[in-house]
C-alpha cells in the first residue's frame, strides 16, 4: 500500500510568474497576478492563462467595465 493520500498535490516550489505567457509579475491568486486575475474573473482568459474564443468582444466590455463614465450631478 502507498502512503500517498489521494487528491493532494505534491508540495513543490510555488509559482514564480503569472500563468499568462508574457507576464513576469508574481502571482497573487490562483497563480495569476492581480490584473490577470481580474481578467480571469471577467472571462477574458481561461484557467490556463489563454485568451477565450471571443476575446476581442469581451475585451471591449472589460475596458468599459474598468473605466466607467462619471455621472455629472
Residue, then its C-alpha position, 0 to 999 in steps of 0.5 A: x500500500x502507498x502512503x500517498x493520500x489521494x487528491x493532494x498535490x505534491x508540495x513543490x516550489x510555488x509559482x514564480x510568474x503569472x500563468x499568462x505567457x508574457x507576464x513576469x509579475x508574481x502571482x497573487x491568486x490562483x497563480x495569476x497576478x492581480x490584473x490577470x486575475x481580474x481578467x480571469x474573473x471577467x472571462x477574458x482568459x481561461x484557467x490556463x492563462x489563454x485568451x477565450x474564443x471571443x476575446x476581442x468582444x469581451x475585451x471591449x466590455x472589460x475596458x468599459x467595465x474598468x473605466x466607467x463614465x462619471x455621472x455629472x450631478 
